[in-house]
Amino acid sequence: MGVEPTPTTHTLPLRAADFSSLAEALDYAAEGETGANFYTGGGELQTVLSYRELRREARRLARRLSSLGLERGARAALVAVTGPDFLRFFFACQYAGLVPVPLPVSIRLGGHGAYVAQLRNLLRGCRASIAMAPAGLMKFLDEAVIDEFELRTYGGPEVFDALPEADGVLRPLDPDEMAYIQYTSGSTRFPRGVVITQRQVLSNLSSIICDGVQINAQDRCMSWLPYYHDMGMVGFVLAPIAAQRSVDYLDTHDFAMRPRRWLELISRNRGTISFSPPFGYELCARRVSREDAARYDLSTWRAAGVGAETIRAETLERFAEALAPSGFRREAFLPCYGMAECSLGISSTPLGRGLEVDRVDADHLAAEYVARPAAPDTARVSDFVKCGPPLPGHEVVIRDAQGHPVPERHAGTITVRGPSVMSGYFADPELTRASLSPDGWLDTGDVGYIADGSVVITGRKSDMIIIRGRNIWPQDLEYLAEQQPEVRPGDASAFSVPGPGGREVVVLVVQCRVGDPARRAALVRRMHRLIHETLGIDGVIELVPPHTLPRTSSGKLSRSAARRDYLQRLEESERSAGTAEAALGG
Amino acid sequence: MRDYDEILTEVYQGLKASGQDGVRLDEDTELVGDLGLDSVQVMEMLLEVEDRFGISIPINILADVVTIRDLAVQIRRLTGD
């Protein structure tokens, strides 16, 4: 029997997430023929897991996990490698009354120590009772586990598959119990575990399936997004199951190496729904030749979702242009806005509209916090991509610094309330109180305004930096710098600035007392390497003399002032370079 | 199993072809620390290595690859399978 992917259509009537729990959603999907298909980096179909088989396997594993006699709601930390084992363990937890916690697979060149430290922090943060890592990653988990964790069992899938099956009836997680804990930030030192209940995630899935994407019986999903990211897990593991659709998976690392494989698989299997942060579209636009584009058939791709970081229209336009020969339609772009704290989705552009850009007077916005539409004689214009109206059942209110709601086109903090908003951050009441008001308003930390009912994001209130859809905390970068013998505490400041193509670029300004150029260069190289190993990002590292970084009146470092000064230095050096060029040219 | 020195020579060639020309390379050269490869360049380098040697590099081994020597040793191991 040759391996065939699961079919796109089947006779099972579509139900749109009208279930009371994730276990019930899988019970129903298992009555059909659809399932998950896993592809190798070479584009070969490696494993097929029908939802029927997934349910059978997950229930068997749930009985084995039950034999451990863990308390209800105990956490199961799962290193979330794209593959059948993660799905099996995630749903075994659902059936056994345990809470799955996906752990990242953030392995970088030379990043052994950093990855172990990250795993250790997350295991501690979620107070895991069991932990699972696939074979190749077991050594990292092994090193991360320390005695104080009181883990009952940890190991590869085979360790759990060898447990005896417990007798008795499985009692899946109830609607008001947790569905999972999602760690949101790329931070290694300050992990934030978002607690989402069954009811919350199912309400979001239902909004996405019925309203956001309007999934129908001909749809097929495709994803390379990591399972430890909200868009990857909720959007492309849970939503396909909750709507009984087949899904094709490519591992994130394979995508990063060969981005065109994403388009090939959509083309081959006639996929209709696939999402990515803007950088995924950008990577493809850069690699795809005209001949490649002509070989693909992307005419079936009707929902090309885009979100998780600042959306620039130019990036997506380049993609649409490069892929035009494949039949890709730019109306397929579906800009949306969301975050793990609201399960996944907050707002979504109406289908078929494509990119809608709001052109506003940039100076007026900066001075008056009002997004006035640009006129022909406006000196500076900012373009923002609209992210659509809030999903049904959700309210979005923009507030001023005092917390009062502001009118349309007035910019302020974006707050959201609704059935998909999290219960809080796991075991962190202080952080929860800071983000979630007693009457249910979530402070998103984003700044924006409402235009014609659509949410528009203009920036962030907090210092968090978003790179390639991942949240990066400046504290982590500053900490890395301060760990260097040449650098003292309080000598580093990190922030982001707009770079080429509108992408965010991380800048790390470090006060340094070392004069020797060779030692200074070595320090910069070392920090570059550490940032890469720990966070997987690149940035500009600038060494400045002591007392350069601005402080507030209370003596604290001010990142916004450091950023302003940096941009000024940059402008001055560009101006003098320009003068030099003009002199040479003259 | 490919000869280690032969692999090393090819790694040098590959890095030189991808813009590291004019940089002094030896076995102790750090890929990220010394050559300053960014995350996209790291992916391109790995792709080049996979295609050149006809291997698939499992993600877990990357965590211990810091220098050119580390990379060459892993390639030798993977071409030996």
Interface residues (C-beta under 8 A of the other chain):
Chain A: G41 G42 V105 I107 R108 L109 G110 G111 H112 Y115 G136 L137 K139 F140 H253 A256 M257 R258 L283 R525 R526 H528 R529 H532 E533 G536 I537 D538
Chain B: E30 L31 V32 G33 D34 G36 L37 D38 S39 V40 V42 M43 L46 L47 E50 S56 P58 I59 N60 L62 A63 D64 V65 V66
